[in-house]
Amino acid sequence: MTSEPENSQYNEPSNNRDWFFPSSSFFHSNPNQSFKTLNPSSSSRKAYSNKTLTGSNYAQNRSQRTVTRPYYERKSFSSFEPSIPRSDGRKKAEFYTHRRETAKPALSSREKQKLPPEKPVASMENRKSSMESFKGRIWTVAFPVLISCLCTLLHNKFSLRDQVKNLQDQIHMLNAKLQACDISTFVSLDEGNPPENALILERSFKFFSLVVAFGFLLIIFIFAKYVDCLPRSRRSNDNNKTLEEVSLSKQLAYHIDVALSVHPYAKPLALLVATLLLICLGGLALFGVTDDNLWDCLWLSWTYVADSGNHTSSVGFGPKFVSISISFGGMLIFAMMLGLVSDSISEKFDSLRKGRSEVIEKNHTLILGWSDKLGSLLNQLAIANESLGGGMVVVLAERDKEEMELDIAKMEFDFKGTSVICRSGSPLIIADLKKVSVSKARAIVVLAEDGNADQSDARALRTVLSLTGVKDGLRGHIVVELSDLDNELLVKLVGGDLVETVVAHDVIGRLMIQCARQPGLAQIWEDILGFENCEFYIKRWPQLVGMQFDDVLISFPDAIPCGIKVASNGGKIFLNPYDGYVLQEGDEVLVIAEDDDTYAPTTLPQVKEASFIDVTRPPRKPQKILLCGWRRDVDDMIVVLDAFLAPGSELWMFNDVPEKEREKKLIDGGLDINRLENISLVHREGNAVIRRHLESLPLETFDSILILADESVEDSAIQADSRSLATLLLIRDIQARRLPFRESMPTHANSRGSHFQSSWIGEMQQASDNSVIISEILDPRTKNLLCMSRISDYVLSNELVSMALAMVAEDRQVNKVLEELFAEEGNEMQLRHADLYVREEEELSFYEIMLRARQRKEIVIGYRLASAERAIINPTSKEVRRRWSGKDVFVVIAEKE
């Protein structure tokens, strides 16, 4: 029949592998049942083989399997089923279970649990890492084996050598005995030799020492080479997610770096440990290859480490190899030690060069900050300490120490024994303040920075806060230089009683106003504020207790008393007290003297009381003053001018600030224009360095002209001085062309060029007839240039501020005196004509003139002759009579008019 050939054909073996693919229902049935069906030993095999299949059905099944399973899917297999043995013993058939993903039906959870777990496919990187790890394990095992074999061979060699040596010794002994005795004499082979057990123990100990030495080095080498093959630690974030792996080598390097950075003695300690380790390992190795004992080997190892040339006396391969190794390690140790010592010395010298070392001083003057006033300040401090044989000044600034020392070395003045120490650091950091012994300083000067006034004062305020935060406290007082008068109250509030302030702009402004009113006063202030001539001193004299002030006035032949510090009134200083005041216990006398150790009271001299000269002083006249430039404290200068000038005076303000904005700034500064009583403001807008703008002003009609350092260029002292110098030259040239006396007085041009060479009374007449120009110069070098060229009547610079700072630093009580002399009320420095005190060609001593001045409640402190160029403050030989001229001028301290 038709079915039989087909069945027979079906049952015959065939090369077509598609016959072995079971249907899809076969894979989704029970796996156990499927394999039972395929088992040839089971009865189900017969049922399957006897199943009748027609040729059409077989072809249809084959075509369906071919369509549902393309060729490219049959080429890739994910897994293999176990081979099924056939009943006839032919080759095993492999069943492939790969199918299309779309043809797979969903599996139940119970079937998924019965399925075997899938094995992950290893990536190439994992294979590489596993291979590297496998190689590392091989080397880790191989190296100890090789070293052990080497040590064993060395030990056997040395053991055989020892045995040969012992046998030779025994032979020599036996030969010697045979020659000396009869042959039948008993000879002991062990005579003179140590027991065999002791030799074995010693050799074992030597072998163990050798193994320990080489094994320790081997372990270090293997650990250093294969440290990355050890298990790594993982860093995790807050969400317990692994971020990255950290190798053990990086961890060790990090911990070593931390130890060397945190512990200061880590480097020498590591060097010491390395040296001891080399000595111990070398000693053990020498003990294993030589016959010496352990202690001698350790000492020998130390000699090899200390001197690499000691190994030349070694004999044999083993001792030579070990000694060379120890010597090589000793050279490395010596190189490390040399580098460590060199680095330590370099760091120490670098620390000294950069000013990081601590200053061990006391009773020194500490200057915080750096500015253009530092040179003048150091000069004044050096002069003040000359009588003490020199002092100590410490400068702390945020500059390199070498740069500061180089700049100080360029200053052209004699330090007179005073030493200047520079340190680099910030005055805002307490650690840097302690480095300069701030708690032991007798005076601390805080300099204002060059540039913006608000920023400078803010930094000065923070510096005062840092000084008040020093735990050890401050022994001396603090002198703070400020740029704005409005910030003075805040600094005093923070510093308390420790702080004395000097406002640079305020000092210069008030001096300019006083010199504008009284030409020639600038030179007087330079002499009094500086330490080169006479200055203020306050001291207690018990022998003067009970004396009246008019007697105290003539009790000092080398000084001039001008005030009393009253102890009963809280130490307040009274300038120019009344004559009837009697000195009490604890009172101190304020004098003007050359130095603090050059004056002392003596017995009262016999002074003839001069008769009073009743001379009525002429009333003050209104003045016309020109103010060129703009400063942040112009409002304060206007208030001072209103207090000093006579009613009806005019103040012309000429600058490039618009008039509306100018008035707004004055009001914001606290000026009430409606409350001005003696002066009226006249505003003119223009640029002071442009000639046509200056020519629009009536320059020949002004009594005084004040040239200010303009606020627009206050950040640069050179630019400010250049602007002031240009304005000065333009004004002088315009005045020279307009003044009529140049044609009528041909020699007057030379008098303008040689202003300082003329007589002093001629200068005063010329200043009253013509305009007196007073220039503000910030850089002292520019001030010296102007004085040499003699193109300005008076020049006021920051040098006067430096003098005031030095004076207050030496004695803080002087600041109260200066504040009163610069204030609008109280006493001030004035110039008086001689006709108020002497008659023409009258002979009087200076003591007698002082007593006549007391009748006007004035204190004469000096004079200037008509034929002299400079005034004399605190003259000597006060009791000597001399003839005075009516054109002479006296310098007095008197109440403000």
C-alpha positions in Angstrom: 0.0 0.0 0.0 0.8 3.6 -0.2 1.3 3.9 3.5 3.8 1.2 3.8 6.5 2.6 1.6 6.0 5.9 3.3 6.3 4.3 6.7 9.2 2.2 5.6 10.8 5.3 4.2 10.1 7.2 7.3 11.6 4.5 9.4 14.8 4.3 7.4 17.7 6.4 8.3 17.9 9.8 6.6 20.5 12.5 6.2 17.8 15.2 6.6 18.2 16.8 10.1 14.8 18.4 10.0 13.3 15.1 10.9 14.8 15.4 14.3 13.0 18.7 15.1 10.0 18.0 17.3 6.8 20.1 17.1 6.2 23.2 19.1 3.8 21.4 21.4 6.6 19.1 22.3 8.6 21.9 24.0 5.6 23.2 25.9 4.6 19.9 27.3 6.0 18.4 30.5 9.7 18.1 30.0 9.9 14.9 31.9 7.3 13.3 29.7 9.0 14.5 26.6 12.3 12.9 27.5 10.4 9.7 28.4 8.9 9.7 25.0 12.3 10.0 23.4 13.8 7.3 25.5 14.3 4.1 23.4 13.9 1.9 26.4 10.4 3.1 27.1 7.2 1.7 25.6 6.2 5.0 24.2 9.0 4.6 21.6 7.0 1.9 19.8 3.8 4.0 19.8 5.6 6.8 18.2 7.4 4.7 15.6 4.2 2.8 14.6 2.3 6.0 14.1 1.0 6.2 10.5 2.1 9.4 8.6 1.1 10.0 5.1 3.6 11.6 2.7 1.5 14.7 2.3 1.2 15.3 6.0 5.0 14.8 6.4 5.7 17.3 3.6 3.2 19.8 5.0 4.9 19.6 8.4 8.3 20.0 6.9 7.2 23.0 4.9 5.7 24.6 8.0 8.8 24.0 10.0 10.9 25.5 7.3 8.7 28.6 7.0 8.5 29.2 10.8 12.2 28.6 11.2 14.3 30.6 8.8 17.9 29.7 7.9 19.6 32.5 9.9 17.7 31.4 13.0 18.9 27.8 12.5 22.5 29.0 12.3 22.5 30.5 15.8 21.9 28.4 18.9 21.6 29.5 22.4 21.7 26.1 24.1 21.9 22.4 23.5 19.7 19.6 24.6 21.3 16.4 25.8 21.9 13.8 23.0 19.3 11.1 22.6 20.6 7.6 21.9 18.9 5.7 19.1 17.6 2.2 19.4 19.8 1.0 16.5 23.1 2.3 18.1 23.7 5.0 15.5 25.2 8.5 16.2 23.4 10.5 18.8 21.1 13.2 17.6 21.3 16.8 19.0 18.0 18.6 19.5 18.1 22.4 19.1 15.7 24.4 21.2 16.2 27.8 19.5 13.0 29.3 18.2 11.7 32.7 17.2 10.8 34.9 20.0 7.4 35.7 18.5 6.5 32.0 18.4 7.2 31.4 22.1 4.1 31.2 24.2 4.1 32.6 27.7 5.4 30.3 30.5 3.6 29.9 33.7 5.4 30.8 37.0 5.6 27.1 38.0 7.2 26.2 34.7 9.7 29.1 35.0 10.7 27.8 38.4 11.4 24.3 36.9 13.6 25.7 34.1 17.4 25.6 34.7 19.0 29.0 35.4 20.7 30.7 32.5 24.5 31.1 32.6 25.7 34.7 31.9 28.1 35.1 29.0 31.5 36.3 30.2 32.7 39.5 28.6 36.2 40.0 27.2 37.2 42.3 30.0 36.3 39.8 32.6 38.3 37.2 30.8 41.3 39.5 30.6 41.1 40.3 34.3 40.7 36.7 35.2 43.8 35.8 33.1 45.8 38.6 34.8 44.7 37.4 38.2 45.6 33.8 37.2 49.0 35.0 36.1 49.4 36.9 39.3 48.6 33.8 41.4 51.1 31.8 39.3 53.9 34.4 40.0 52.9 34.6 43.6 53.4 30.9 44.0 56.4 30.6 41.7 58.5 33.3 43.3 58.6 31.8 46.8 59.4 28.4 45.3 62.3 29.8 43.3 63.6 31.7 46.3 63.3 28.7 48.5 65.2 26.6 46.0 67.9 29.2 45.8 68.2 29.4 49.5 68.3 25.6 49.8 71.1 25.4 47.2 73.1 28.1 49.0 72.6 26.4 52.3 73.7 23.1 50.9 76.7 24.6 49.4 77.7 26.3 52.6 77.0 23.1 54.6 79.2 21.0 52.3 81.9 23.6 52.6 81.7 23.5 56.4 81.8 19.7 56.4 84.8 19.7 54.1 86.5 22.1 56.4 85.7 20.0 59.5 87.0 16.9 57.8 90.2 18.6 56.8 90.7 19.8 60.4 90.2 16.3 61.7 92.7 14.9 59.1 95.3 17.4 60.2 94.7 16.5 63.8 95.0 12.8 63.2 98.1 13.2 61.2 99.6 15.2 63.9 98.8 12.6 66.5 100.1 9.8 64.3 103.4 11.5 64.0 103.7 12.2 67.7 102.4 8.8 69.1 102.3 5.1 68.4 100.0 3.8 65.7 98.1 1.7 68.2 97.3 4.8 70.2 93.6 5.5 70.3 92.6 8.5 68.2 89.2 10.2 68.9 87.8 11.8 65.7 85.5 14.1 67.7 88.2 15.6 69.9 88.3 19.4 69.8 85.0 19.7 67.8 81.7 20.8 69.0 78.8 18.4 69.3 77.1 17.5 66.1 73.7 18.6 67.5 75.0 22.1 68.2 76.4 22.4 64.7 73.1 21.3 63.2 71.2 23.8 65.4 73.5 26.6 64.4 73.2 25.8 60.7 69.5 25.6 61.0 69.4 29.0 62.6 71.6 30.5 59.9 69.5 29.0 57.2 66.4 30.4 58.9 68.0 33.8 59.2 68.8 33.8 55.5 65.3 32.7 54.5 63.8 35.4 56.7 65.9 38.1 55.1 65.3 37.1 51.5 61.7 36.2 52.2 60.9 39.6 53.7 62.4 41.3 50.6 60.5 39.0 48.4 57.2 39.7 50.1 57.8 43.4 49.8 58.6 43.0 46.1 55.6 40.9 45.4 53.3 43.2 47.4 54.5 46.3 45.5 54.2 44.6 42.1 50.9 42.8 42.5 49.1 45.1 45.0 46.5 46.0 42.4 45.5 42.3 42.0 44.2 42.3 45.6 40.5 42.9 46.2 39.5 46.5 45.8 37.2 48.6 47.9 34.3 50.5 46.4 33.1 53.9 47.4 29.4 54.5 47.7 27.3 57.6 47.8 24.3 58.4 50.0 22.0 56.2 48.0 24.3 53.1 48.5 25.2 53.1 44.8 28.7 52.1 44.0 30.5 54.9 42.3 34.0 53.6 41.4 36.6 51.2 42.5 39.6 52.4 44.5 42.8 50.3 44.1 44.8 49.4 47.2 47.9 51.2 45.7 46.0 54.5 45.6 44.7 54.0 49.1 48.3 53.3 50.4 49.6 56.3 48.5 46.9 58.5 49.9 47.5 57.4 53.5 51.2 57.9 53.1 50.7 61.4 51.7 48.4 62.3 54.6 50.9 61.0 57.1 53.7 63.0 55.6 51.6 66.1 55.4 50.0 66.0 58.9 52.9 64.7 61.0 56.0 67.0 60.9 58.4 64.2 61.9 57.0 61.6 59.5 59.9 61.9 57.0 62.8 61.5 59.5 60.9 58.7 61.3 60.4 56.9 58.0 64.1 57.3 57.2 65.0 55.9 60.7 62.7 52.9 60.2 64.2 52.2 56.7 67.7 52.4 58.2 67.0 50.0 61.0 65.2 47.6 58.7 68.2 47.6 56.3 70.6 46.9 59.2 68.5 44.1 60.6 67.9 42.4 57.3 71.5 42.8 56.3 72.7 41.5 59.6 70.5 38.4 59.3 71.7 37.8 55.7 75.3 38.1 56.9 74.7 35.8 59.7 73.4 33.2 57.3 76.4 33.3 54.9 79.3 33.8 57.4 80.6 32.2 60.6 80.3 35.2 62.8 77.7 35.5 65.5 74.5 37.6 65.1 75.6 40.7 67.0 78.8 41.0 65.0 76.9 40.6 61.8 74.5 43.4 62.8 77.4 45.7 63.6 79.1 44.7 60.3 75.8 45.5 58.5 75.8 49.0 60.2 79.3 49.6 59.0 78.3 48.7 55.4 75.3 51.1 55.7 77.4 53.9 57.1 80.4 53.5 54.8 79.9 51.8 51.4 83.6 51.0 51.1 83.8 48.6 54.0 82.5 45.6 51.9 85.9 45.3 50.1 87.2 43.0 52.8 84.5 40.4 52.2 85.6 36.9 51.1 83.4 34.4 49.2 80.4 34.8 46.9 77.8 34.9 49.6 79.3 37.5 51.9 80.3 39.6 48.9 76.8 39.5 47.4 75.2 40.4 50.8 77.7 43.1 51.6 77.3 44.8 48.1 73.5 44.7 48.6 73.8 46.3 52.0 76.2 48.9 50.7 73.8 49.7 47.9 70.9 50.1 50.3 73.2 52.3 52.5 73.8 54.6 49.5 70.1 55.0 49.0 69.6 55.7 52.7 72.4 58.3 52.6 70.8 59.9 49.5 67.4 60.0 51.2 69.0 61.5 54.4 70.9 64.1 52.3 67.7 65.1 50.5 65.8 65.3 53.7 68.4 67.5 55.4 68.7 69.7 52.3 64.9 70.1 52.1 64.7 71.0 55.8 67.5 73.6 55.5 66.0 75.0 52.4 62.6 75.3 54.0 64.1 77.0 57.0 66.0 79.5 55.0 63.0 80.0 52.8 60.9 80.7 55.9 63.4 83.2 57.1 63.6 84.8 53.7 59.9 85.2 53.3 59.4 86.5 56.9 57.6 83.6 58.4 59.6 83.3 61.6 58.4 84.7 64.9 59.6 88.1 66.2 60.9 87.8 69.8 60.8 91.5 70.9 59.2 93.7 73.5 58.6 97.4 73.8 58.9 97.8 70.1 56.9 99.9 67.6 54.7 97.8 65.3 53.6 99.1 62.0 50.7 97.3 60.2 50.3 98.0 56.5 52.4 99.6 53.8 51.9 103.0 52.1 53.9 106.0 50.8 54.0 107.4 54.3 56.1 104.6 55.7 59.4 106.2 54.7 58.7 109.4 56.6 57.3 107.5 59.5 60.4 105.3 59.9 62.6 108.4 59.6 60.7 110.2 62.4 60.8 107.1 64.6 64.5 106.7 64.1 65.1 110.3 65.1 62.9 109.9 68.2 64.8 106.8 69.3 68.2 108.4 68.7 68.6 109.4 72.4 68.0 105.8 73.4 70.7 104.5 71.1 68.2 103.2 68.6 64.9 101.3 68.9 63.2 98.4 67.3 60.5 98.8 64.6 58.6 95.9 63.2 56.6 96.1 59.9 53.9 93.6 59.0 52.4 93.9 55.6 51.0 91.7 52.8 54.1 92.0 50.7 57.2 89.9 50.2 59.8 90.4 52.8 62.6 90.8 50.4 60.7 93.5 48.5 60.0 95.4 51.7 63.6 95.2 52.8 64.8 96.4 49.4 62.4 99.4 49.4 63.5 100.3 52.9 67.2 100.1 51.9 66.5 102.6 49.1 65.3 105.2 51.6 67.9 107.9 51.8 68.1 108.6 55.5 70.1 107.5 58.5 68.3 105.1 60.9 70.5 106.3 63.8 70.8 102.8 65.4 67.1 101.9 64.9 66.5 98.4 63.5 63.7 97.6 61.1 62.3 94.1 60.9 59.9 93.1 58.1 57.5 90.3 58.2 55.1 89.1 55.6 51.5 88.5 56.7 48.0 89.9 57.1 47.1 92.3 59.9 43.6 90.7 59.8 44.9 87.3 60.9 45.5 86.9 64.6 48.2 84.2 64.0 50.2 86.7 62.0 49.8 89.3 64.7 51.1 87.0 67.3 54.1 86.3 65.0 55.2 89.9 65.5 54.6 89.9 69.2 51.7 92.3 69.0 50.9 91.9 72.7 54.3 93.2 73.8 54.5 96.2 71.5 54.5 99.6 73.1 52.7 101.2 70.2 50.9 99.9 67.1 50.5 102.1 64.0 47.8 101.1 61.5 48.5 102.7 58.1 45.8 103.6 55.7 46.1 101.9 52.3 46.6 103.9 49.1 43.5 104.2 47.1 39.8 104.4 47.9 39.1 106.0 51.3 36.1 103.9 52.2 37.9 100.6 51.5 40.9 101.9 53.4 38.9 102.8 56.5 37.0 99.5 56.3 40.2 97.6 56.4 41.5 99.7 59.3 38.3 98.9 61.2 38.8 95.2 60.6 42.4 95.5 61.7 41.3 97.1 65.0 38.8 94.3 65.5 41.6 91.8 65.1 43.8 93.6 67.5 41.1 93.7 70.2 40.7 90.0 69.7 44.2 89.1 70.9 43.8 86.9 73.9 47.0 88.0 75.6 45.9 91.6 75.5 47.8 94.7 74.3 50.4 96.5 76.3 50.6 99.6 74.1 48.1 101.8 72.4 46.8 101.8 68.8 47.3 104.7 66.4 45.0 104.4 63.4 45.3 106.5 60.3 41.9 107.2 58.7 41.0 108.8 55.4 37.5 110.0 56.2 36.5 111.9 59.3 33.0 110.3 59.3 34.6 106.9 60.1 36.5 108.2 63.2 33.6 107.6 65.6 33.1 104.0 64.5 36.8 103.1 64.9 36.9 104.7 68.4 33.7 102.8 69.3 35.3 99.5 68.3 38.8 100.2 69.8 37.7 102.0 73.0 40.4 103.6 75.1 43.2 101.8 73.2 42.7 103.7 70.0 44.0 107.1 68.9 43.0 108.3 65.4 44.7 110.6 63.0 42.6 111.6 60.0 45.0 112.3 57.2 42.7 114.5 55.0 41.4 116.4 58.0 45.0 117.2 59.2 46.1 118.4 55.8 42.9 120.3 55.3 43.1 122.2 58.6 46.8 122.9 58.1 46.1 124.3 54.6 43.4 126.6 56.1 45.6 127.8 58.8 48.4 128.5 56.4 46.0 130.3 54.1 45.1 132.6 56.9 48.6 133.0 58.2 51.3 132.5 55.5 54.5 131.0 57.0 52.8 128.8 59.5 53.5 125.6 57.5 57.2 125.8 58.4 56.4 126.2 62.1 54.2 123.1 62.0 56.9 121.1 60.2 59.4 122.0 63.0 57.0 121.1 65.8 55.5 117.9 64.4 58.8 116.5 63.4 61.4 115.1 65.8 64.3 116.8 64.1 63.8 120.1 66.1 61.5 120.7 69.1 58.3 118.7 69.9 55.8 118.2 72.7 56.7 116.3 75.8 54.7 115.7 79.0 56.4 114.8 82.3 55.8 115.1 86.0 58.1 117.3 88.2 57.5 116.9 91.9 59.7 119.9 92.7 57.2 122.2 90.9 54.2 121.2 93.1 52.8 124.3 94.7 54.1 126.8 92.1 51.9 129.0 90.0 52.0 128.6 86.2 53.6 132.0 85.6 56.6 130.9 87.7 56.6 127.5 86.0 56.8 129.3 82.7 60.3 130.6 83.3 61.6 127.6 85.3 62.9 125.7 82.3 65.9 127.2 80.5 65.8 124.5 77.8 62.1 124.2 77.3 58.9 126.2 77.1 55.9 125.2 79.2 52.6 125.6 77.4 50.1 123.5 79.3 49.2 121.4 82.3 47.9 117.9 82.6 45.5 118.1 85.6 45.4 114.8 87.5 42.3 115.8 89.5 40.4 116.3 86.3 40.9 112.9 84.9 44.2 113.7 83.2 42.8 116.4 81.0 45.3 118.6 79.3 44.8 122.4 79.5 46.7 124.5 76.9 47.6 128.0 77.9 46.2 127.9 81.5 45.7 131.1 83.5 48.6 132.4 85.5 47.1 131.8 88.9 46.8 128.0 88.5 48.8 126.2 91.2 50.3 122.8 90.4 48.9 120.0 92.5 50.3 116.6 93.4 50.2 114.3 90.3 50.0 117.2 87.7 52.3 117.0 84.7 53.7 119.8 82.6 53.4 120.0 78.9 56.5 121.6 77.3 58.1 122.1 73.9 61.7 120.8 74.0 64.3 119.3 71.8 64.2 115.9 73.4 62.8 114.3 76.5 66.2 114.2 78.3 67.4 117.7 77.4 65.4 119.8 79.8 64.8 120.0 83.6 63.5 122.8 85.9 66.0 125.0 87.7 65.7 127.8 90.2 63.7 130.8 89.2 65.8 133.4 87.3 65.7 137.0 88.1 63.5 138.5 85.4 62.5 142.1 85.3 58.8 142.4 84.8 58.2 144.4 81.6 55.5 147.0 81.4 52.3 146.2 79.4 52.1 147.6 75.9 48.6 148.5 75.0 48.4 148.0 71.3 45.0 147.5 69.7 45.0 144.8 67.0 43.4 145.8 63.8 40.1 144.0 63.1 40.0 141.1 60.8 39.4 141.8 57.1 37.2 139.7 54.8 39.3 137.4 52.5 38.7 135.9 49.1 39.9 132.3 48.8 39.9 130.0 45.8 39.5 126.3 46.3 40.8 124.3 43.3 39.8 120.6 43.2 37.3 118.4 45.0 37.8 116.2 48.0 35.4 114.0 49.9 35.9 116.2 53.1 35.3 119.6 51.3 32.2 120.1 53.6 34.4 119.9 56.7 36.9 122.4 55.2 34.1 124.8 54.5 32.9 124.6 58.1 36.4 125.3 59.4 36.9 128.2 57.0 33.6 129.7 58.2 34.8 129.6 61.8 38.2 131.2 61.0 37.5 133.8 58.4 36.0 137.2 59.0 32.4 138.0 58.0 31.9 138.9 54.4 34.6 136.5 53.1 34.1 134.6 49.8 35.0 131.0 49.0 35.3 130.3 45.3 35.0 126.6 44.5 36.5 125.6 41.1 36.3 122.0 40.0 34.8 119.8 37.3 31.9 118.5 39.5 28.6 119.9 38.2 27.0 122.5 40.4 23.8 120.6 41.1 25.7 117.4 42.0 28.2 119.5 44.0 25.4 120.9 46.2 24.0 117.5 46.7 27.3 116.1 47.8 27.8 119.0 50.3 24.3 118.3 51.8 24.9 114.6 51.9 28.2 115.3 53.8 26.3 117.2 56.5 26.8 120.8 55.4 24.0 123.2 55.9 24.7 126.1 53.5 22.1 128.3 55.2 24.0 128.1 58.5 27.2 129.6 57.1 27.8 132.9 58.9 31.1 134.3 57.7 31.6 133.1 54.1 29.5 132.9 51.0 30.0 130.2 48.3 30.7 131.0 44.7 30.6 128.0 42.4 32.6 127.8 39.1 32.7 124.7 37.0 35.8 123.8 35.0 39.0 121.8 34.7 41.9 123.0 36.8 44.5 121.8 34.3 43.0 123.6 31.3 44.4 127.1 30.8 41.3 128.7 29.2 39.2 127.5 32.2 41.6 129.1 34.7 41.8 132.3 32.7 38.0 132.8 33.2 38.7 133.3 37.0 40.0 136.5 38.6 43.2 134.9 39.8 44.9 138.1 40.7 42.2 139.1 43.2 42.4 136.1 45.5 44.1 136.4 48.8 44.9 132.7 49.0 44.6 129.8 46.6 44.3 126.2 47.9 45.1 123.5 45.4 43.7 120.2 46.6 44.6 116.6 45.5 41.5 115.9 43.4 39.3 113.0 44.4 39.1 111.7 40.9 42.8 110.7 41.0 43.3 110.0 44.7 44.0 106.3 44.0 47.3 107.3 42.4 49.6 109.7 44.3 51.7 110.3 41.2 48.6 111.4 39.1 47.3 113.6 41.9 50.7 115.3 42.3 51.0 115.8 38.5 47.6 117.4 38.4 48.4 119.7 41.3 51.7 120.6 39.8 50.2 121.5 36.4 47.5 123.6 38.1 50.2 125.4 40.1 52.3 126.2 37.1 49.3 127.5 35.1 48.0 129.8 37.9 51.5 131.2 38.5 51.9 132.0 34.8 48.5 133.6 34.5 49.1 135.7 37.6 52.5 136.8 36.4 51.0 138.0 33.1 48.2 139.9 34.9 49.8 141.5 37.9 50.9 145.1 37.1 53.8 145.2 39.5 55.9 143.0 37.1 56.4 146.0 34.8 56.8 148.6 37.5 59.1 146.4 39.6 61.5 144.7 37.2 63.4 143.0 40.0 60.2 141.4 41.3 60.3 138.6 38.9 63.5 137.5 40.5 61.8 137.8 43.9 59.1 135.5 42.8 61.8 133.0 41.6 63.8 133.5 44.8 60.9 133.7 47.2 62.6 131.8 50.0 65.8 133.9 49.7 64.0 137.2 50.5 63.4 138.5 54.0 60.6 137.0 55.9 58.8 140.3 56.4 59.0 140.7 52.6 57.4 137.4 52.1 54.5 138.4 54.4 54.0 141.7 52.5 54.1 139.9 49.2 51.6 137.3 50.5 49.2 140.1 51.6 49.6 142.0 48.4 49.4 139.0 46.1 47.9 135.5 46.2 49.5 132.9 48.4 49.3 129.4 46.7 49.2 126.4 49.0 49.5 123.1 47.3 48.6 119.6 48.6 51.2 117.1 47.6 50.8 113.4 48.4 54.3 112.1 47.5 57.2 113.4 49.5 59.5 113.2 46.5 57.3 115.6 44.6 57.3 117.9 47.6 61.1 118.0 47.7 61.1 118.8 44.0 58.8 121.8 44.4 60.8 123.1 47.4 64.0 123.0 45.3 62.3 124.6 42.3 60.6 127.3 44.5 57.6 127.7 42.4 55.1 127.3 45.3 54.8 129.4 48.4 53.9 126.5 50.7 53.7 122.8 50.1 51.8 120.5 52.5 52.2 116.8 51.9 51.6 113.4 53.6 54.9 113.9 55.4 53.1 116.0 58.0 50.7 113.1 58.5 53.6 110.8 59.1 55.1 113.2 61.6 51.8 113.3 63.5 51.5 109.5 63.5 55.1 109.2 64.8 54.4 111.8 67.6 51.2 110.1 68.7 52.9 106.7 68.6 55.6 107.9 70.9 53.2 109.6 73.3 49.4 109.2 72.8 48.7 112.2 75.0 50.1 114.5 72.3 47.0 113.6 70.2 44.8 115.6 72.5 47.1 118.6 72.1 47.0 118.4 68.3 43.3 118.0 68.2 42.8 121.2 70.1 45.3 123.1 68.0 43.6 122.0 64.8 40.0 122.4 66.1 37.7 125.4 65.4 37.6 126.4 69.1 40.2 126.7 71.8 43.9 127.5 71.3 45.8 127.6 68.1 49.2 128.4 66.7 49.4 132.0 65.5 52.0 134.5 64.2 52.2 137.9 66.0 54.1 141.1 64.9 56.8 142.2 67.3 55.2 145.6 67.9 52.7 143.9 70.2 55.4 143.0 72.7 58.4 145.3 72.2 59.1 148.9 71.2 61.4 149.8 68.4 65.0 149.2 69.3 64.1 147.9 72.8 66.4 145.4 74.5 64.6 142.6 76.2 65.3 139.0 77.1 63.1 136.2 75.8 61.9 135.6 79.4 60.7 139.2 79.5 58.9 138.8 76.2 57.2 135.7 77.6 56.0 137.6 80.6 54.7 140.4 78.4 52.8 137.9 76.2 51.2 136.5 79.4 49.5 139.8 79.9 47.7 139.0 76.6 47.1 135.4 77.8 49.5 134.1 75.2 52.5 131.9 75.3 55.5 132.8 73.1 57.2 129.6 71.9 59.6 131.1 69.3 60.4 134.0 66.9 61.6 134.7 63.4 63.9 137.6 62.7 63.3 139.8 59.8 66.6 138.9 58.3 66.2 135.1 58.8 64.7 132.4 56.6 63.4 130.1 59.3 61.8 130.6 62.7 63.5 129.5 65.9 61.3 127.4 68.3 62.4 127.1 71.9 65.5 129.4 71.7 68.5 128.9 73.9 69.9 131.6 76.3 66.5 132.9 77.1 67.9 135.2 79.8 70.2 137.1 77.4 69.0 140.5 76.3 68.9 141.5 72.7 67.6 144.3 70.5 64.4 143.5 68.7 63.0 145.0 65.5 59.4 145.9 64.8 59.5 143.7 61.7 60.3 140.6 63.7 57.5 138.0 64.2 56.8 135.9 67.2 55.1 132.4 67.2 52.6 132.2 70.0 49.9 129.8 71.3 46.7 131.9 71.8 43.0 131.5 71.9 41.2 131.6 68.6 39.8 134.9 67.7 
